[in-house]
Amino acid sequence: MKILWSVAAFVLGLALGVLVGRQYPQHRFQPMAETKYVLDSTTGLVCNPFQDPKTNLFDQGLSQQKDANGFPLAPPPSYPPACGK
């Protein structure tokens, strides 16, 4: 009877490990030639490892510089996004 419970616990742990692994896959980042960007081979998306992923782009838009007429200057593009977003 103890062996049956041990096998059942092992199978349950294995099944839970597979489910968690599929929900949160491991990300692998590979450098892209001579650029500063990296490729996430899990998702196939390009990201910028030097950009802070916690920056709030809305707050950056509110505190941007204005030209002589009072119009906001266009911020630099934020593509590709930061890694980890």
Secondary structure, DSSP 4 states (H G I P E B T S, - for coil): -HHHHHHHHHHHHHHHHHHHHHHSPPP-EEE-TTSS-EEETTTTEEEBTTS-TT--HHHHHHT--B-TTSPBPPPPP-PSPBTT-
